[in-house]
Amino acid sequence: MRQRVSNPELKWWQGILLIVGIVAILAVFQFFAAVFSLMSGKPNSYTIASVAFWIFGGIIALSLLRAFIMSYEYSLEGINFRISRVYGAGRPREAITIVTRSIEAVGTPEEIEGKFPGSHPDVYIRKKTGLAVTAVAYRTDGRLKVIHIQPEDALREKLAALAEENAPGRNK
């Protein structure tokens, strides 16, 4: 069972506006970097401005990659539940694998926080999908971990059934 979760694609005019906006931001930053290098009078000011420009451009590139290109793929096969990151049309890159026997609870983030207070979730969601967020609590290396995902109904029901099977006190 596989499911891919991604933000909606940009319309053509939104893509053009995004590119024009990025170019404008980088041009303004380049202007200020040039002014800094001319006005500071330090011998290495050009190098500082250049490094700052590349760092700023890298931060913009990574944030755009995360916001518009990256998606998640959830797959439940055999005894493993895998979450992978997918960049564009590329192949999935595994982010986490959970053995299904270790799943303890499935529910809304509020329910899981109530059952396991103080847990800090790892988040594998895309905000603009419109799918409800589901929390999954599982044990690994003797510690409880929580993840937030956005499964469709069939996958959510299967994970909940696995958590019910693994409930303490249940005859196996």
VEXDREN-2710 file (C-alpha; in Angstrom, 1 decimal):
% VEXDREN-2710
k/r/px/py/pz
1/MET/0.0/0.0/0.0
2/ARG/1.6/3.3/-1.2
3/GLN/0.5/6.9/-1.0
4/ARG/2.3/10.1/-2.1
5/VAL/1.6/13.4/-0.3
6/SER/2.6/16.6/-2.0
7/ASN/1.6/20.2/-2.1
8/PRO/-0.5/21.3/-5.1
9/GLU/1.5/22.3/-8.2
10/LEU/1.9/26.0/-9.0
11/LYS/-0.1/27.4/-11.9
12/TRP/2.0/28.8/-14.7
13/TRP/1.6/32.4/-13.7
14/GLN/2.5/31.6/-10.1
15/GLY/5.7/30.0/-11.2
16/ILE/6.6/33.1/-13.3
17/LEU/5.8/35.4/-10.3
18/LEU/7.9/33.2/-8.1
19/ILE/10.9/33.4/-10.4
20/VAL/10.6/37.1/-10.8
21/GLY/10.3/37.5/-7.1
22/ILE/13.5/35.4/-6.4
23/VAL/15.4/37.4/-9.0
24/ALA/14.3/40.7/-7.5
25/ILE/15.2/39.5/-3.9
26/LEU/18.7/38.3/-5.1
27/ALA/19.3/41.6/-7.0
28/VAL/18.4/43.7/-3.9
29/PHE/20.7/41.5/-1.7
30/GLN/23.5/41.8/-4.3
31/PHE/23.1/45.6/-4.3
32/PHE/23.4/45.7/-0.5
33/ALA/26.4/43.3/-0.6
34/ALA/28.1/45.6/-3.2
35/VAL/27.4/48.7/-1.1
36/PHE/28.8/46.9/2.0
37/SER/32.0/45.9/0.2
38/LEU/32.5/49.5/-1.1
39/MET/31.6/51.3/2.1
40/SER/33.3/49.1/4.7
41/GLY/36.9/49.8/3.5
42/LYS/38.1/46.4/4.8
43/PRO/40.4/44.5/2.5
44/ASN/38.3/41.3/2.6
45/SER/34.9/42.9/2.5
46/TYR/34.3/41.7/-1.1
47/THR/34.8/38.1/0.1
48/ILE/32.5/38.5/3.1
49/ALA/29.8/40.0/0.8
50/SER/30.2/37.2/-1.7
51/VAL/30.0/34.5/0.9
52/ALA/26.9/36.1/2.5
53/PHE/25.3/36.3/-1.0
54/TRP/25.9/32.6/-1.6
55/ILE/24.6/31.6/1.8
56/PHE/21.5/33.7/1.3
57/GLY/20.9/32.2/-2.1
58/GLY/21.3/28.7/-0.7
59/ILE/18.8/29.3/2.0
60/ILE/16.3/30.6/-0.6
61/ALA/16.9/27.5/-2.8
62/LEU/16.5/25.0/0.0
63/SER/13.3/26.7/1.3
64/LEU/11.8/26.6/-2.3
65/LEU/12.9/23.0/-2.7
66/ARG/11.1/22.0/0.5
67/ALA/8.0/24.1/-0.2
68/PHE/7.3/23.4/-3.9
69/ILE/9.3/20.3/-5.0
70/MET/9.6/17.8/-2.1
71/SER/6.8/15.3/-1.3
72/TYR/6.5/12.3/1.0
73/GLU/5.7/8.7/0.1
74/TYR/4.2/6.4/2.7
75/SER/4.4/2.7/2.0
76/LEU/3.2/-0.2/4.1
77/GLU/4.6/-3.4/2.9
78/GLY/5.0/-6.6/4.9
79/ILE/6.2/-5.8/8.4
80/ASN/7.6/-2.3/7.5
81/PHE/6.0/1.1/7.3
82/ARG/8.3/3.4/5.4
83/ILE/8.3/7.1/4.9
84/SER/10.4/8.5/2.1
85/ARG/11.2/11.9/0.7
86/VAL/10.7/12.4/-3.0
87/TYR/12.3/15.3/-4.8
88/GLY/10.4/16.1/-8.0
89/ALA/10.0/13.0/-10.3
90/GLY/13.1/11.4/-8.7
91/ARG/13.1/8.1/-6.8
92/PRO/12.1/8.0/-3.1
93/ARG/14.9/8.5/-0.5
94/GLU/14.1/6.7/2.7
95/ALA/13.6/8.9/5.7
96/ILE/12.4/6.4/8.3
97/THR/11.3/2.8/8.6
98/ILE/9.1/1.6/11.3
99/VAL/8.5/-2.1/12.1
100/THR/4.8/-2.5/12.3
101/ARG/5.0/-4.6/15.5
102/SER/6.4/-1.5/17.3
103/ILE/3.4/0.7/16.5
104/GLU/1.6/1.4/19.8
105/ALA/-1.1/4.0/19.0
106/VAL/-2.6/5.9/16.1
107/GLY/-4.8/8.9/16.4
108/THR/-5.0/12.7/16.1
109/PRO/-2.0/14.6/17.3
110/GLU/-4.0/15.8/20.4
111/GLU/-5.0/12.2/21.3
112/ILE/-1.4/11.0/21.1
113/GLU/-0.1/14.0/23.0
114/GLY/-2.6/13.2/25.7
115/LYS/-1.6/9.5/25.9
116/PHE/2.2/10.2/25.7
117/PRO/2.8/13.7/27.1
118/GLY/6.1/15.4/26.4
119/SER/6.7/13.5/23.1
120/HIS/8.2/15.6/20.4
121/PRO/6.9/14.5/17.0
122/ASP/8.9/14.2/13.7
123/VAL/6.7/15.8/11.0
124/TYR/6.3/14.2/7.6
125/ILE/3.4/16.3/6.2
126/ARG/2.7/18.8/3.5
127/LYS/0.6/21.7/4.7
128/LYS/-1.5/22.5/1.6
129/THR/-2.8/19.0/0.8
130/GLY/-6.1/19.3/2.7
131/LEU/-5.5/15.8/4.3
132/ALA/-6.0/15.4/8.1
133/VAL/-2.9/14.9/10.2
134/THR/-2.5/11.6/12.0
135/ALA/-0.1/10.9/14.8
136/VAL/1.6/7.5/15.1
137/ALA/3.4/6.4/18.3
138/TYR/5.9/3.6/18.1
139/ARG/8.8/2.2/20.1
140/THR/12.4/2.0/18.8
141/ASP/15.5/1.2/20.8
142/GLY/13.4/1.2/23.9
143/ARG/12.2/4.8/23.4
144/LEU/8.8/6.1/22.4
145/LYS/8.7/8.2/19.3
146/VAL/5.9/10.0/17.6
147/ILE/5.5/11.0/13.9
148/HIS/2.9/13.1/12.2
149/ILE/1.7/11.9/8.8
150/GLN/-1.2/12.5/6.4
151/PRO/-2.5/9.1/5.3
152/GLU/-5.6/8.5/3.3
153/ASP/-8.4/6.6/5.0
154/ALA/-7.4/3.1/3.9
155/LEU/-3.8/3.5/5.2
156/ARG/-5.0/5.2/8.4
157/GLU/-7.4/2.3/9.1
158/LYS/-4.6/-0.3/8.4
159/LEU/-2.2/1.5/10.8
160/ALA/-4.9/1.8/13.5
161/ALA/-5.6/-2.0/13.1
162/LEU/-1.9/-2.7/13.5
163/ALA/-1.8/-0.5/16.7
164/GLU/-4.8/-2.4/18.0
165/GLU/-3.0/-5.7/17.4
166/ASN/0.0/-4.5/19.2
167/ALA/-2.0/-3.2/22.2
168/PRO/-0.6/-4.4/25.6
169/GLY/-2.7/-7.2/27.1
170/ARG/-3.9/-8.5/23.8
171/ASN/-3.4/-12.2/23.4
172/LYS/-1.1/-12.9/20.5
END
